[in-house]
């Protein structure tokens, strides 16, 4: 018999001081077909009558922000369905099928009566259960989930209920068994009022707002309005604005005497109470803010805004507690955070923070618990004291990361956006692949490199002067390194490669004479003591950009692995002033064997063992097939301190395992997006699958490279 608790966990919740509420804009997508397919409707607020919508019998819903309720009838009446953040599919929930109908495909269409956004902010949910009708008797209060709300093993009798905050799912059985009753804010004076005959409660669960998530990080855009409810003068912003109410700002093209409302169409922003990015801070997500209360303002002042720019994957932050000095001994405590923390004191950390180090991602710190009170936006870097993060005191009671919104896309796609005007204005063109001939009528004046590295070429078919751009925003031609009248007639995507970059420069033609080999960038060959007179070049691995002058100035040449025996003939130059490898961002990826279709993965529980078996098998343990590339080593997400290695003597059919990266010799690998994965430590050896009929036929081994073995061909799929 399973043990029961005398009192549910929610009894331990202590009510603490809360600051101002921080609202969130709501957003929900409704697709008229399952699988997030078909016609899509975007809902940002309440809909009193949705009966005119034409939907199929099964629909799919993606709740981006907030807790929502679907109603059977218009005006928020009838049966209800609660929708938490995430994806769900529904089939005619308000029309239960008979046994005869269930055998046939239903023909009735899905009808929604109305929709309401019930959870709008981080307010603490609260529900009170009373043993007698009309809120009489000693009440039991819950402010969080209780999977087993029984007291001494018996369900709570609730003849009346008062919901003070939140949207609650109330179950008659413990552990969320059965069909819940959905209770919104209000009073329920008797069992009939909350829709039951037997007034017993076994478990309760409130819907909550999750972490901030960004849908369109790459294309920041905001429209600001002079008056509330999107009226009066307006202007569009796509870059940081130090003060959009000042006539002296050279970026101003429309004076705004006040700001009454705004719409965030892309990206994630920070709004500031005062000019120059100072004063109270407000996180501005994609959504509509019809007045200052919707963005959680302390007042109606909002003078400056800036874009948050960060890699939001795998956020990590370290908080340093304000030390207490006792008898001359200073004790300092640190707290590493990787997820949302509604109350730091629950982790034995005091609310007084001396400094903060954001190692990755972007974070929001709050002056009070449960993400309430003043907000402080934290990006990658070190904050030495509270003034650095914009606070007047050291109090930090709760924190949470900003996360990317999962669109359901399985793999990353390269992307560049060209604009016809500076500062990302005017007409725009979006490309995901190389383009050999762009229209001469389209004049590129700014661009955003969203994913991957790209080359802008002044002539068609990737010829003429080149300008290599990495993932960043380029508001004008100067920022791209282009002359003021530079045409862009073709663009090329730099191929993704996994390799340790290396290039060799030679003093004579034919790859002879004095040799200069490097694996890192060189800002000036002359300043580093080399002669910049170069007559031949060999790119050993990686993609390199060779520049005419020092500090990456002058003409640029993008080179993949190649041997150029006559550099002056190839480039019309007899010198190389500077050079750098095209650095690839660290991506997670899967590796698919082209012959079997199976993915490279690890077996054997690497968390507990010193090594793990590397296989290409049909069955894959969770996360064991996710890899990343770091300084030549191929590592698995399950165990970042281990890497792909050949054990024992390196000979044909030697097995590959996951082993501690400190083992010598360090084994490096290289690969393109499609093709063999070769060993840099043992040249000529590549990854293969053992094959045959033995028990270890799926084990990955190394073999001499052989173009006739399809099992040596792999495909890397970026996640």
VOGU-3710 file (C-alpha; in Angstrom, 3 decimals, decimal comma):
1> xxxxxxxxxx> 0,000/0,000/0,000  1,414/3,375/-0,970  1,991/5,803/1,866  -0,261/8,807/2,215  0,818/12,158/3,532  -0,979/13,635/6,493  -1,097/17,010/4,735  -0,592/17,896/1,073  2,517/19,728/-0,162  0,595/22,939/-0,812
11> xxxxxxxxxx> 0,203/23,410/2,938  3,909/24,249/3,017  3,399/27,266/0,780  4,064/30,402/2,750  2,583/33,649/1,577  5,365/36,183/1,077  5,465/39,822/0,148  4,824/40,336/-3,558  5,649/43,308/-5,739  3,739/44,730/-8,677
21> xxxxxxxxxx> 2,260/42,244/-11,128  4,056/41,823/-14,446  1,460/41,084/-17,145  2,202/39,106/-20,290  0,600/39,552/-23,712  -1,558/36,586/-24,687  -1,240/34,581/-27,875  -2,753/31,387/-29,194  -2,787/29,739/-32,645  -5,745/27,631/-33,766
31> xxxxxxxxxx> -5,233/25,384/-36,809  -8,270/23,971/-38,582  -6,546/20,596/-39,033  -4,505/18,266/-36,790  -0,719/18,347/-36,709  -0,524/22,162/-36,657  -1,570/22,198/-40,309  -4,146/23,934/-42,437  -5,503/27,443/-42,015  -4,082/29,228/-38,991
41> xxxxxxxxxx> -5,862/31,797/-36,841  -3,955/33,972/-34,401  -5,839/34,971/-31,236  -4,463/37,622/-28,866  -7,489/38,315/-26,654  -11,003/37,280/-25,700  -13,448/36,230/-28,443  -17,092/36,441/-27,364  -18,502/34,580/-30,388  -16,407/32,149/-32,434
51> xxxxxxxxxx> -19,253/30,064/-33,858  -18,656/31,418/-37,376  -15,222/29,785/-37,609  -15,092/26,884/-40,064  -13,087/24,054/-38,507  -12,603/20,343/-39,177  -13,685/17,649/-36,703  -10,146/17,564/-35,248  -8,175/20,766/-34,728  -4,771/21,578/-33,261
61> xxxxxxxxxx> -3,937/24,435/-30,915  -0,629/26,014/-29,943  -0,801/28,171/-26,818  2,190/30,508/-26,925  1,428/32,590/-23,830  -1,187/32,515/-21,092  -3,857/30,166/-19,804  -6,989/30,005/-21,956  -10,514/28,580/-21,787  -12,596/27,306/-24,715
71> xxxxxxxxxx> -16,353/27,551/-24,140  -19,103/25,503/-25,691  -21,313/28,563/-26,271  -20,848/32,277/-27,029  -20,448/34,831/-24,234  -18,255/32,445/-22,222  -21,004/29,996/-21,333  -21,480/26,224/-21,420  -18,902/23,455/-21,005  -15,234/24,440/-20,760
81> xxxxxxxxxx> -11,837/23,193/-21,868  -8,725/24,595/-20,179  -5,662/25,181/-22,370  -2,207/25,394/-20,820  0,881/26,625/-22,696  1,968/24,095/-25,311  0,456/22,072/-28,183  -2,743/20,028/-28,106  -5,172/18,346/-30,516  -8,917/18,228/-29,861
91> xxxxxxxxxx> -11,768/16,338/-31,511  -15,300/17,722/-31,043  -15,035/17,863/-27,221  -18,440/19,462/-26,750  -20,276/16,749/-28,753  -19,752/13,323/-27,146  -20,147/10,484/-29,640  -22,512/7,593/-29,201  -21,263/4,032/-29,551  -22,738/3,858/-33,064
101> xxxxxxxxxx> -21,033/7,084/-34,133  -17,677/6,096/-32,693  -17,380/3,216/-35,168  -17,597/5,598/-38,090  -15,553/8,672/-38,876  -17,334/11,659/-37,313  -18,819/14,102/-39,777  -19,631/16,853/-37,295  -17,382/19,896/-37,434  -15,591/21,341/-34,429
111> xxxxxxxxxx> -17,535/24,317/-33,061  -16,061/26,772/-30,567  -18,520/29,058/-28,825  -16,104/31,587/-27,322  -12,542/31,945/-26,019  -11,218/33,746/-22,973  -7,722/34,393/-21,697  -7,989/33,478/-18,021  -4,320/33,655/-16,924  -2,665/36,954/-17,833
121> xxxxxxxxxx> 0,203/37,456/-15,389  2,329/35,888/-12,667  -0,163/36,498/-9,868  -0,138/33,677/-7,333  -3,170/31,408/-7,864  -5,314/30,825/-4,793  -8,308/28,606/-4,138  -10,212/28,167/-0,853  -12,235/25,022/-0,085  -15,013/25,223/2,547
131> xxxxxxxxxx> -16,710/22,228/4,262  -20,101/23,992/4,322  -22,132/25,838/1,742  -21,887/29,621/1,375  -18,232/29,666/2,428  -18,915/28,479/5,965  -16,541/26,459/8,106  -12,765/26,217/8,317  -11,305/26,696/4,855  -8,377/24,904/3,241
141> xxxxxxxxxx> -6,256/27,122/0,985  -4,078/26,055/-1,949  -1,701/28,287/-3,875  0,015/25,638/-5,971  -0,410/22,163/-7,425  -1,334/19,377/-5,006  -1,317/15,955/-6,644  -2,692/14,422/-3,451  -4,917/16,855/-1,550  -6,284/14,238/0,851
151> xxxxxxxxxx> -5,935/14,830/4,578  -5,050/11,659/6,514  -5,953/9,739/3,383  -9,445/11,234/2,975  -10,522/13,624/0,202  -11,371/17,187/1,206  -15,048/17,947/1,426  -15,777/21,182/-0,452  -19,438/22,194/-0,360  -18,385/25,682/-1,435
161> xxxxxxxxxx> -15,313/27,143/-3,124  -13,844/30,593/-3,609  -11,230/31,109/-6,339  -9,369/34,303/-5,490  -6,844/34,102/-8,347  -5,967/31,878/-11,273  -7,638/29,163/-13,322  -7,923/25,861/-11,441  -8,452/22,245/-12,430  -10,174/20,460/-9,555
171> xxxxxxxxxx> -10,189/16,629/-9,504  -12,306/14,366/-7,324  -9,510/11,765/-7,221  -5,849/12,173/-6,216  -3,069/12,259/-8,812  -5,312/14,099/-11,308  -7,470/11,086/-12,059  -10,852/11,553/-13,752  -12,376/14,552/-15,525  -11,579/17,871/-13,799
181> xxxxxxxxxx> -13,920/20,734/-13,103  -12,550/24,022/-14,455  -13,002/26,844/-11,979  -12,345/30,489/-12,756  -12,095/33,449/-10,385  -15,295/33,769/-8,382  -17,450/32,151/-5,717  -19,200/28,763/-5,898  -21,724/28,659/-3,048  -22,724/24,979/-3,324
191> xxxxxxxxxx> -21,711/21,771/-5,148  -24,138/22,428/-8,006  -22,472/25,792/-8,625  -19,199/24,099/-9,480  -20,890/21,246/-11,309  -20,671/18,197/-9,034  -22,963/16,012/-6,957  -20,313/14,647/-4,590  -18,287/17,627/-3,287  -14,941/15,911/-2,746
201> xxxxxxxxxx> -11,506/17,129/-3,866  -8,568/14,736/-4,280  -6,118/16,915/-6,243  -5,882/20,461/-7,652  -3,772/22,139/-10,318  -3,610/25,815/-11,357  -2,688/26,918/-14,870  0,299/29,246/-14,857  2,156/31,498/-17,254  5,481/29,977/-18,321
211> xxxxxxxxxx> 8,838/31,566/-19,090  9,013/34,327/-21,718  9,525/32,820/-25,159  10,570/34,486/-28,412  9,030/33,446/-31,718  10,801/35,743/-34,169  14,182/36,622/-32,684  15,827/37,466/-36,008  13,548/40,274/-37,211  13,003/42,783/-34,380
221> xxxxxxxxxx> 10,278/45,320/-35,100  8,114/47,537/-32,921  5,378/50,042/-33,702  4,853/52,798/-31,129  1,746/54,978/-30,899  1,250/58,398/-29,405  -2,001/57,517/-27,620  -3,500/54,451/-25,912  -5,307/51,775/-27,925  -3,022/52,235/-30,933
231> xxxxxxxxxx> -4,214/55,688/-31,922  -2,507/58,955/-32,805  0,872/59,289/-34,514  2,868/56,097/-34,987  6,307/55,067/-36,104  8,115/51,790/-36,703  11,324/50,944/-34,851  13,736/48,146/-35,763  16,815/49,156/-33,760  17,779/50,515/-30,355
241> xxxxxxxxxx> 16,346/53,952/-29,575  18,058/56,064/-26,916  15,204/58,554/-26,666  12,291/58,574/-29,089  10,757/61,676/-27,479  13,718/63,961/-28,219  13,836/66,303/-31,220  17,659/66,270/-31,122  18,043/62,540/-31,785  19,443/62,234/-35,315
251> xxxxxxxxxx> 17,568/58,953/-35,760  14,245/60,697/-35,210  11,947/61,019/-38,198  8,786/61,607/-36,178  8,659/63,442/-32,862  6,625/61,606/-30,200  5,467/63,904/-27,410  4,259/60,868/-25,475  3,897/57,119/-25,834  0,486/55,614/-25,159
261> xxxxxxxxxx> 0,629/52,103/-26,656  2,836/49,819/-28,718  2,942/46,600/-30,709  5,974/44,297/-30,729  5,957/42,517/-34,092  9,290/40,725/-33,763  12,176/40,132/-31,409  12,223/40,722/-27,672  12,887/44,170/-26,262  13,577/46,054/-23,037
271> xxxxxxxxxx> 11,663/49,270/-22,419  13,067/51,897/-20,048  11,298/54,537/-18,050  13,922/57,172/-18,858  16,036/58,148/-21,830  19,465/56,556/-22,233  18,281/53,097/-21,164  17,817/54,004/-17,495  15,066/53,835/-14,914  12,498/51,087/-14,452
281> xxxxxxxxxx> 12,842/48,218/-16,939  10,015/46,391/-18,710  10,299/43,207/-20,761  8,446/43,682/-24,061  7,561/40,414/-25,780  5,839/39,934/-29,122  2,293/41,135/-28,604  0,057/44,156/-28,223  0,180/46,628/-25,324  -2,813/48,966/-25,493
291> xxxxxxxxxx> -1,630/51,113/-22,567  1,145/51,317/-19,962  -0,605/48,977/-17,535  -0,313/46,076/-20,007  3,493/46,242/-20,002  3,472/46,427/-16,190  4,547/50,055/-16,023  5,052/51,841/-12,739  3,653/54,863/-14,594  3,021/55,908/-18,191
301> xxxxxxxxxx> 6,638/56,950/-18,861  8,574/54,946/-21,495  11,417/56,860/-23,126  13,902/54,375/-24,603  13,991/50,807/-25,874  16,649/48,327/-26,924  16,719/44,877/-28,489  17,830/41,833/-26,486  20,489/39,985/-28,470  21,564/36,617/-27,128
311> xxxxxxxxxx> 21,786/32,938/-27,915  18,825/31,767/-25,848  19,679/28,060/-25,887  21,036/26,493/-22,688  20,835/29,544/-20,379  23,157/29,512/-17,359  23,623/32,183/-14,677  25,633/32,321/-11,452  24,479/34,541/-8,568  26,898/35,586/-5,816
321> xxxxxxxxxx> 25,282/36,082/-2,440  26,066/39,201/-0,434  28,544/37,865/2,175  28,031/38,225/5,894  31,030/39,381/7,875  31,329/37,558/11,170  34,439/37,983/13,328  36,443/39,069/10,326  35,595/35,954/8,253  33,858/36,588/4,949
331> xxxxxxxxxx> 31,724/33,765/3,547  30,548/33,899/-0,045  27,883/31,616/-1,440  27,148/31,051/-5,135  23,983/29,814/-6,794  24,098/28,413/-10,354  20,737/28,760/-12,089  19,616/26,967/-15,244  15,818/27,288/-14,982  13,043/29,502/-13,615
341> xxxxxxxxxx> 13,224/29,980/-9,824  10,094/31,568/-8,268  11,746/31,943/-4,846  15,516/31,758/-4,355  15,114/31,150/-0,620  13,684/27,707/-1,400  17,252/26,838/-2,485  18,846/28,095/0,726  20,007/31,295/-0,969  19,437/34,678/0,622
351> xxxxxxxxxx> 17,684/37,421/-1,315  20,670/39,776/-1,097  22,856/39,388/-4,194  26,275/41,038/-4,498  26,997/40,276/-8,172  25,717/38,215/-11,085  27,561/36,436/-13,891  25,411/35,471/-16,901  27,340/32,718/-18,653  24,823/32,194/-21,455
361> xxxxxxxxxx> 21,343/33,199/-22,555  19,273/36,135/-21,308  17,583/36,347/-17,903  15,081/38,401/-15,936  15,661/39,022/-12,235  12,821/40,261/-10,010  12,820/42,199/-6,771  10,075/39,989/-5,281  9,036/36,333/-5,336  6,909/34,715/-8,049
371> xxxxxxxxxx> 8,326/36,984/-10,771  6,744/40,101/-9,290  8,093/43,551/-8,557  10,785/45,405/-10,477  12,361/43,658/-13,466  16,059/43,605/-14,320  17,048/42,280/-17,757  20,378/40,418/-17,703  22,402/39,462/-20,774  25,692/37,611/-21,120
381> xxxxxxxxxx> 28,382/39,277/-19,034  29,345/40,162/-15,477  27,340/42,528/-13,257  29,626/43,679/-10,464  26,945/45,288/-8,292  23,238/46,077/-8,196  23,733/49,403/-9,995  25,064/47,463/-13,005  21,735/45,676/-13,431  19,730/48,843/-12,799
391> xxxxxxxxxx> 18,662/48,408/-9,176  19,093/50,604/-6,120  19,462/47,639/-3,749  20,775/44,067/-3,785  17,394/42,350/-3,454  16,731/39,565/-6,007  13,987/37,128/-5,014  13,151/35,281/-8,249  14,717/34,763/-11,682  13,782/33,146/-14,979
401> xxxxxxxxxx> 15,381/32,730/-18,420  14,091/33,967/-21,764  13,678/30,954/-24,054  13,193/30,463/-27,808  9,721/29,397/-28,901  9,631/25,934/-30,445  7,872/26,249/-33,809  7,804/22,514/-34,330  10,514/22,787/-37,012  12,895/19,862/-36,763
411> xxxxxxxxxx> 16,052/21,304/-38,284  17,681/24,710/-38,671  17,505/26,564/-41,976  20,070/29,128/-43,141  18,622/32,597/-43,684  19,613/36,078/-44,820  17,367/39,145/-45,243  18,329/41,976/-47,625  16,732/45,429/-47,285  16,478/48,178/-49,905
421> xxxxxxxxxx> 16,988/50,976/-47,337  19,393/51,513/-44,426  18,349/50,507/-40,889  16,322/47,525/-42,177  13,707/49,671/-43,897  12,087/49,481/-47,308  11,503/46,377/-49,399  13,090/43,131/-48,187  14,139/39,851/-49,776  14,555/36,628/-47,771
431> xxxxxxxxxx> 16,840/33,817/-48,928  17,693/30,378/-47,535  20,071/29,236/-50,303  22,784/30,689/-52,514  21,538/32,966/-55,307  23,682/33,298/-58,436  21,802/36,260/-59,916  19,895/38,943/-58,009  17,838/41,627/-59,683  19,885/44,691/-60,637
441> xxxxxxxxxx> 16,873/46,829/-59,729  17,087/45,813/-56,066  19,766/47,864/-54,293  20,882/46,308/-51,008  21,450/48,947/-48,322  21,220/46,873/-45,097  20,853/43,226/-44,154  20,314/40,745/-41,355  22,224/37,472/-41,334  19,881/35,275/-39,324
451> xxxxxxxxxx> 21,475/31,856/-39,677  24,801/30,781/-41,110  27,597/32,780/-42,763  27,063/34,408/-46,167  29,141/36,047/-48,902  27,855/39,132/-50,740  29,319/39,335/-54,247  29,416/42,474/-56,392  28,929/40,518/-59,628  26,657/37,684/-60,655
461> xxxxxxxxxx> 27,599/34,010/-60,290  29,584/34,681/-57,111  32,270/36,754/-58,829  33,773/40,167/-58,253  34,652/41,640/-54,878  33,385/39,603/-51,932  32,168/40,600/-48,468  31,852/37,798/-45,905  29,204/38,291/-43,204  28,497/36,244/-40,074
471> xxxxxxxxxx> 25,301/36,148/-37,987  24,644/39,780/-37,108  22,683/42,884/-38,067  24,227/45,227/-40,639  22,295/48,539/-40,699  24,216/50,014/-43,666  26,801/49,252/-46,344  29,659/50,553/-44,207  28,914/47,996/-41,493  29,135/45,272/-44,159
481> xxxxxxxxxx> 32,539/46,562/-45,284  31,107/47,632/-48,649  31,717/50,901/-50,561  28,845/53,402/-50,562  27,744/52,491/-54,102  28,402/48,755/-53,884  25,987/46,525/-55,852  25,063/43,085/-54,533  24,269/40,851/-57,506  24,785/37,377/-55,988
491> xxxxxxxxxx> 24,960/35,816/-52,520  26,571/32,579/-51,432  25,969/30,494/-48,329  29,229/29,451/-46,666  29,065/25,650/-46,312  28,879/24,274/-42,788  31,897/22,143/-41,928  33,064/20,446/-38,751  36,814/20,788/-38,707  39,793/22,392/-36,983
501> xxxxxxxxxx> 40,666/25,251/-39,372  44,171/25,326/-40,829  45,821/27,283/-43,668  49,379/27,398/-45,055  50,969/30,298/-46,970  54,129/29,831/-49,068  56,855/32,214/-50,245  57,229/30,525/-53,647  54,859/29,208/-56,286  53,924/25,532/-56,269
511> xxxxxxxxxx> 53,506/25,372/-52,484  57,250/25,703/-51,953  59,590/27,974/-50,065  58,977/29,658/-46,718  55,827/28,256/-45,068  53,442/29,983/-42,635  50,812/27,664/-41,110  48,144/28,833/-38,661  44,910/27,582/-37,125  43,685/30,988/-35,920
521> xxxxxxxxxx> 43,079/34,475/-37,266  45,958/36,826/-38,101  45,092/40,527/-38,008  48,381/41,557/-39,631  51,113/39,309/-41,002  53,592/42,200/-40,938  52,890/43,124/-37,313  53,232/39,460/-36,346  56,732/39,498/-37,847  55,980/37,717/-41,143
531> xxxxxxxxxx> 56,667/38,830/-44,698  53,273/39,346/-46,383  54,699/38,533/-49,857  52,830/35,302/-50,672  52,945/33,307/-53,946  50,943/30,131/-53,152  48,282/29,048/-50,658  46,931/25,775/-49,310  43,753/25,659/-47,223  44,160/22,479/-45,196
541> xxxxxxxxxx> 40,768/22,480/-43,468  37,851/24,756/-42,731  36,745/27,860/-44,633  39,092/30,861/-44,627  38,837/34,501/-45,609  42,095/35,963/-46,941  42,207/39,774/-47,016  44,343/42,136/-49,072  45,326/44,429/-46,198  45,758/44,166/-42,437
551> xxxxxxxxxx> 42,775/44,280/-40,062  40,645/42,456/-42,640  40,538/45,414/-45,052  40,625/45,461/-48,819  39,573/42,666/-51,150  38,397/39,420/-49,548  38,627/35,850/-50,838  36,571/33,005/-49,332  38,468/29,742/-49,695  37,401/26,188/-48,897
561> xxxxxxxxxx> 40,037/23,393/-48,752  42,089/23,999/-51,906  45,642/24,209/-53,229  46,428/27,438/-55,097  49,856/27,040/-56,677  49,905/30,568/-58,132  48,311/33,090/-55,779  49,024/36,205/-57,927  47,322/34,616/-60,933  44,341/33,508/-58,795
571> xxxxxxxxxx> 43,828/36,796/-56,962  45,733/39,471/-58,919  47,609/40,066/-55,659  51,087/39,084/-54,476  50,407/39,577/-50,798  48,083/38,593/-47,948  47,579/41,254/-45,299  45,330/39,375/-42,837  43,150/36,280/-42,643  40,619/34,531/-40,430
581> xxxxxxxxxx> 38,670/31,265/-40,400  34,881/31,396/-40,746  33,862/30,347/-37,247  30,791/28,159/-37,049  28,445/28,557/-34,084  28,189/25,570/-31,793  25,112/23,656/-32,957  23,496/20,480/-31,748  23,009/17,945/-34,522  22,096/14,377/-35,361
591> xxxxxxxxxx> 24,233/12,135/-37,568  22,347/9,854/-39,946  23,915/6,876/-41,692  22,990/7,104/-45,382  22,889/3,312/-45,891  20,762/2,198/-42,924  18,939/5,470/-42,151  19,791/4,993/-38,457  21,253/7,715/-36,256  24,569/7,734/-34,427
601> xxxxxxxxxx> 23,831/7,283/-30,716  25,255/6,096/-27,402  24,261/3,010/-25,444  25,196/2,073/-21,917  24,292/4,948/-19,586  27,294/7,257/-19,901  26,205/9,160/-16,786  27,364/6,276/-14,589  30,017/4,509/-16,680  33,436/5,566/-17,898
611> xxxxxxxxxx> 32,538/4,839/-21,507  29,562/4,333/-23,773  29,013/2,142/-26,837  28,584/4,153/-30,038  26,116/2,572/-32,454  23,935/3,328/-35,461  20,784/1,532/-34,345  17,058/1,799/-34,977  16,241/2,216/-31,276  17,649/5,351/-29,687
621> xxxxxxxxxx> 17,615/6,307/-26,008  16,402/9,876/-25,286  19,050/12,550/-26,039  21,683/9,906/-26,787  21,643/10,804/-30,507  22,274/14,542/-30,015  25,863/15,637/-30,654  27,922/18,825/-30,838  31,357/19,752/-32,176  33,936/21,480/-29,982
631> xxxxxxxxxx> 37,558/22,200/-30,916  37,806/19,184/-33,189  36,075/16,765/-30,844  32,628/15,231/-31,374  30,716/15,190/-28,071  27,360/13,891/-26,903  24,837/16,099/-25,096  24,306/13,413/-22,429  27,928/13,683/-21,312  29,729/16,868/-22,446
641> xxxxxxxxxx> 32,997/15,829/-20,775  33,319/12,755/-23,031  34,054/12,579/-26,748  34,204/10,187/-29,690  37,386/8,060/-29,567  38,922/4,925/-31,032  39,881/2,446/-28,330  42,945/0,233/-28,473  45,196/0,007/-31,495  43,966/1,912/-34,524
651> xxxxxxxxxx> 43,371/-0,696/-37,196  40,503/-1,561/-39,563  37,265/-2,392/-37,663  38,569/-0,878/-34,376  35,529/0,103/-32,288  34,560/3,692/-31,553  33,333/4,599/-28,066  32,492/7,641/-25,988  35,367/8,185/-23,547  36,717/10,877/-21,239
661> xxxxxxxxxx> 38,167/13,715/-23,308  41,298/13,908/-21,149  42,564/10,626/-22,628  45,637/10,968/-24,833  46,127/11,330/-27,702  43,317/13,857/-28,248  41,274/12,538/-31,154  39,900/15,147/-33,556  37,436/14,641/-36,391  36,302/16,491/-39,488
671> xxxxxxxxxx> 33,100/16,277/-41,515  30,953/18,078/-44,039  27,168/18,147/-43,977  27,145/15,047/-46,181  29,904/12,517/-46,748  32,438/10,597/-44,642  33,462/11,598/-41,109  37,239/11,403/-41,050  39,792/11,221/-38,260  42,305/14,092/-38,143
681> xxxxxxxxxx> 44,383/12,179/-35,605  44,587/9,061/-37,790  44,485/10,281/-41,425  42,729/7,986/-43,895  40,418/6,421/-41,287  36,675/7,232/-41,308  33,588/6,229/-39,336  31,816/3,092/-40,562  29,260/0,577/-39,269  30,606/-2,912/-38,536
691> xxxxxxxxxx> 27,724/-4,796/-40,177  27,431/-8,560/-40,497  25,207/-10,821/-38,393  26,918/-10,741/-35,014  25,428/-9,181/-31,876  27,524/-6,024/-32,352  26,693/-5,498/-36,020  25,411/-1,963/-35,304  28,591/-0,873/-33,521  30,431/2,073/-35,100
701> xxxxxxxxxx> 34,035/1,361/-36,108  36,812/3,032/-38,100  37,823/1,771/-41,530  40,072/2,998/-44,333  38,121/5,401/-46,530  36,400/3,606/-49,397  34,014/5,389/-51,757  32,362/2,056/-52,586  31,130/1,499/-48,997  27,805/3,360/-48,559
711> xxxxxxxxx> 27,961/2,714/-44,802  30,749/5,315/-44,649  28,418/8,056/-45,880  26,758/10,200/-43,197  24,377/13,150/-43,146  24,597/15,835/-40,437  21,232/17,379/-39,530  21,426/20,598/-37,492  18,779/20,828/-34,788
//
